[in-house]
Amino acid sequence: MQIHKCGWCLGNELYEAYHDKEWGVPVKDDATLFEFLVLETFQAGLSWLTVLKKRENFRKAFDNFDYKKISTYNQLKIDALLQDAGIIRNKLKIRATVTNARAFLEIQKELGSFSSYIWDFVDDQPIKNKIENHKEGPANTALSDTISKDLKKRGFKFVGSTVVYAHMQATGMVNDHEINCFRYEEV
């Protein structure tokens, strides 16, 4: 018996494993939410598969996505990251990661957690879309526009509406699995 999966992940083991285990699963843990924010930031303009292939390199380079450590990065550390061939060496995205770690901490200080901040936009419940084919799914929505504007107002960088929507999908704020995908009801 063959199970149906979303069409976007088919044909690549890494993509399928990510789809089957992580994509669309509601994430309420601040550390994991930050990890996905970093990865989505670096994905901007590239394929998600490119980022997934380098995920463990990012984890090592960015101190296991520890936003407290990342918020203290100085120019020496940024220069070292720019030399790290295992990651995407984009100066603006690296600097944005440091800036975003600082803004992330500010939200935690103000609201207790980033999770409560971000999940409040969806009343703490995932939005369950009814997509028949992944090609019909939106790249952004009015809600991702709103969240993007608020994040930018709070000092975040590289958080355009498309990046925010991808983050929402990855962290389960929105369920964009195809309705006949085995994960649709699971998440």
Kinemage of the C-alpha trace (Angstrom):
@kinemage 1
@onewidth
@group {chain A} dominant
@subgroup {mainchain}
@vectorlist {calphas} color= white
{ca met a 1} P 0.000 0.000 0.000
{ca gln a 2} L 1.417 3.322 -1.068
{ca ile a 3} L 0.745 6.365 1.082
{ca his a 4} L 0.133 9.741 -0.509
{ca lys a 5} L 2.518 12.589 0.247
{ca cys a 6} L 2.527 16.222 -0.785
{ca gly a 7} L 3.913 16.538 -4.297
{ca trp a 8} L 6.596 19.067 -3.407
{ca cys a 9} L 8.645 16.564 -1.401
{ca leu a 10} L 8.606 13.576 -3.737
{ca gly a 11} L 11.815 12.154 -5.147
{ca asn a 12} L 14.298 13.256 -2.500
{ca glu a 13} L 14.919 11.302 0.713
{ca leu a 14} L 15.882 14.363 2.743
{ca tyr a 15} L 12.822 16.299 1.551
{ca glu a 16} L 10.517 13.359 2.236
{ca ala a 17} L 11.919 12.785 5.721
{ca tyr a 18} L 11.469 16.478 6.529
{ca his a 19} L 7.915 16.370 5.167
{ca asp a 20} L 7.049 13.176 7.032
{ca lys a 21} L 8.433 14.190 10.421
{ca glu a 22} L 8.610 17.979 10.752
{ca trp a 23} L 6.808 20.111 8.191
{ca gly a 24} L 3.524 21.422 9.492
{ca val a 25} L 3.886 20.011 13.005
{ca pro a 26} L 2.894 22.727 15.515
{ca val a 27} L 6.012 24.056 17.241
{ca lys a 28} L 5.643 25.941 20.512
{ca asp a 29} L 9.271 25.722 21.658
{ca asp a 30} L 11.169 29.004 21.339
{ca ala a 31} L 14.469 27.327 20.445
{ca thr a 32} L 12.899 25.423 17.546
{ca leu a 33} L 10.942 28.472 16.393
{ca phe a 34} L 14.219 30.402 16.256
{ca glu a 35} L 15.954 27.595 14.375
{ca phe a 36} L 13.274 27.707 11.689
{ca leu a 37} L 13.465 31.498 11.587
{ca val a 38} L 17.201 31.263 10.893
{ca leu a 39} L 16.743 28.593 8.239
{ca glu a 40} L 13.884 30.454 6.541
{ca thr a 41} L 15.985 33.634 6.530
{ca phe a 42} L 18.791 31.860 4.707
{ca gln a 43} L 16.336 30.166 2.366
{ca ala a 44} L 15.090 33.506 0.996
{ca gly a 45} L 15.748 33.413 -2.754
{ca leu a 46} L 16.976 29.810 -2.665
{ca ser a 47} L 15.392 26.378 -2.535
{ca trp a 48} L 14.423 24.851 0.789
{ca leu a 49} L 16.326 21.721 -0.219
{ca thr a 50} L 19.540 23.756 -0.405
{ca val a 51} L 19.014 24.845 3.196
{ca leu a 52} L 18.025 21.372 4.398
{ca lys a 53} L 21.228 19.924 2.965
{ca lys a 54} L 23.227 22.456 4.985
{ca arg a 55} L 21.078 22.313 8.135
{ca glu a 56} L 23.620 20.445 10.276
{ca asn a 57} L 26.367 22.799 9.096
{ca phe a 58} L 24.186 25.739 10.157
{ca arg a 59} L 23.562 24.065 13.518
{ca lys a 60} L 27.322 23.761 14.104
{ca ala a 61} L 28.191 27.227 12.783
{ca phe a 62} L 25.439 28.974 14.754
{ca asp a 63} L 26.030 27.300 18.141
{ca asn a 64} L 23.070 24.935 17.855
{ca phe a 65} L 20.815 27.913 16.989
{ca asp a 66} L 21.270 29.293 20.521
{ca tyr a 67} L 19.753 32.743 20.120
{ca lys a 68} L 21.307 33.969 23.383
{ca lys a 69} L 24.803 33.179 22.079
{ca ile a 70} L 23.998 34.432 18.584
{ca ser a 71} L 22.818 37.771 20.023
{ca thr a 72} L 26.372 38.324 21.326
{ca tyr a 73} L 28.192 37.613 18.060
{ca asn a 74} L 30.798 40.233 17.224
{ca gln a 75} L 32.488 41.134 13.959
{ca leu a 76} L 35.143 38.456 14.483
{ca lys a 77} L 32.476 35.735 14.666
{ca ile a 78} L 30.613 37.213 11.676
{ca asp a 79} L 33.869 37.186 9.674
{ca ala a 80} L 34.410 33.531 10.624
{ca leu a 81} L 30.879 32.667 9.469
{ca leu a 82} L 31.543 34.402 6.161
{ca gln a 83} L 34.451 31.987 5.645
{ca asp a 84} L 32.424 28.869 6.534
{ca ala a 85} L 31.853 26.963 3.280
{ca gly a 86} L 29.334 24.687 4.999
{ca ile a 87} L 26.698 27.408 5.229
{ca ile a 88} L 25.228 29.996 2.882
{ca arg a 89} L 27.751 32.816 3.151
{ca asn a 90} L 25.557 35.843 2.708
{ca lys a 91} L 26.745 38.796 4.763
{ca leu a 92} L 23.309 40.406 5.024
{ca lys a 93} L 21.638 37.158 6.128
{ca ile a 94} L 24.357 36.450 8.693
{ca arg a 95} L 24.017 39.953 10.126
{ca ala a 96} L 20.225 39.596 10.052
{ca thr a 97} L 20.523 36.405 12.120
{ca val a 98} L 22.403 38.302 14.838
{ca thr a 99} L 19.912 41.167 14.696
{ca asn a 100} L 17.003 38.731 14.798
{ca ala a 101} L 18.438 36.942 17.841
{ca arg a 102} L 18.510 40.268 19.689
{ca ala a 103} L 14.957 41.134 18.614
{ca phe a 104} L 13.857 37.607 19.580
{ca leu a 105} L 15.199 38.175 23.104
{ca glu a 106} L 13.351 41.501 23.295
{ca ile a 107} L 10.060 39.776 22.493
{ca gln a 108} L 10.780 37.175 25.162
{ca lys a 109} L 11.516 39.927 27.669
{ca glu a 110} L 8.321 41.772 26.758
{ca leu a 111} L 5.899 38.842 26.371
{ca gly a 112} L 7.493 35.902 28.157
{ca ser a 113} L 8.139 33.849 25.035
{ca phe a 114} L 8.385 34.188 21.292
{ca ser a 115} L 5.945 31.296 21.019
{ca ser a 116} L 3.162 33.181 22.788
{ca tyr a 117} L 3.856 36.208 20.578
{ca ile a 118} L 3.788 34.366 17.240
{ca trp a 119} L 0.980 31.922 18.060
{ca asp a 120} L -1.245 34.766 19.244
{ca phe a 121} L -1.597 35.759 15.569
{ca val a 122} L -3.562 32.515 14.986
{ca asp a 123} L -5.317 32.437 18.382
{ca asp a 124} L -3.017 29.556 19.379
{ca gln a 125} L -4.658 27.220 16.832
{ca pro a 126} L -3.240 26.107 13.474
{ca ile a 127} L -5.060 27.313 10.380
{ca lys a 128} L -6.138 24.233 8.435
{ca asn a 129} L -6.202 24.943 4.716
{ca lys a 130} L -7.729 22.628 2.141
{ca ile a 131} L -5.130 22.380 -0.598
{ca glu a 132} L -5.620 19.642 -3.186
{ca asn a 133} L -2.323 20.212 -5.007
{ca his a 134} L 0.725 21.887 -3.470
{ca lys a 135} L 0.982 24.140 -6.527
{ca glu a 136} L -2.298 25.794 -5.432
{ca gly a 137} L -0.852 26.829 -2.059
{ca pro a 138} L -0.173 30.512 -1.442
{ca ala a 139} L 3.312 31.956 -1.064
{ca asn a 140} L 1.966 34.520 1.373
{ca thr a 141} L -1.307 35.729 2.862
{ca ala a 142} L -2.784 38.812 4.471
{ca leu a 143} L -1.863 37.285 7.834
{ca ser a 144} L 1.767 36.702 6.854
{ca asp a 145} L 1.812 40.334 5.640
{ca thr a 146} L 0.619 41.457 9.087
{ca ile a 147} L 3.136 39.305 10.965
{ca ser a 148} L 5.949 40.424 8.650
{ca lys a 149} L 5.142 44.093 9.285
{ca asp a 150} L 5.049 43.540 13.033
{ca leu a 151} L 8.353 41.643 13.055
{ca lys a 152} L 10.000 44.395 11.007
{ca lys a 153} L 8.605 47.015 13.371
{ca arg a 154} L 10.278 45.073 16.186
{ca gly a 155} L 13.635 45.187 14.370
{ca phe a 156} L 13.731 41.828 12.569
{ca lys a 157} L 15.424 41.577 9.158
{ca phe a 158} L 14.772 39.264 6.172
{ca val a 159} L 11.244 38.565 7.372
{ca gly a 160} L 9.211 39.451 4.307
{ca ser a 161} L 5.745 38.013 3.949
{ca thr a 162} L 6.909 34.974 1.937
{ca val a 163} L 9.581 34.086 4.517
{ca val a 164} L 7.016 34.490 7.297
{ca tyr a 165} L 4.487 32.290 5.502
{ca ala a 166} L 7.116 29.585 4.974
{ca his a 167} L 7.891 29.826 8.702
{ca met a 168} L 4.182 29.471 9.479
{ca gln a 169} L 4.017 26.338 7.320
{ca ala a 170} L 7.175 24.806 8.769
{ca thr a 171} L 6.119 25.407 12.380
{ca gly a 172} L 2.528 24.275 11.962
{ca met a 173} L 0.819 27.621 12.360
{ca val a 174} L -0.805 26.728 9.069
{ca asn a 175} L -1.470 23.234 7.752
{ca asp a 176} L -0.757 23.300 4.036
{ca his a 177} L -0.390 19.558 3.550
{ca glu a 178} L -2.427 18.406 0.563
{ca ile a 179} L -5.797 17.152 1.833
{ca asn a 180} L -5.084 13.619 0.613
{ca cys a 181} L -1.583 13.576 2.156
{ca phe a 182} L -1.224 11.130 5.038
{ca arg a 183} L 0.107 13.994 7.221
{ca tyr a 184} L -2.903 16.295 6.689
{ca glu a 185} L -4.992 14.813 9.499
{ca glu a 186} L -1.973 13.887 11.630
{ca val a 187} L -0.846 17.465 12.085
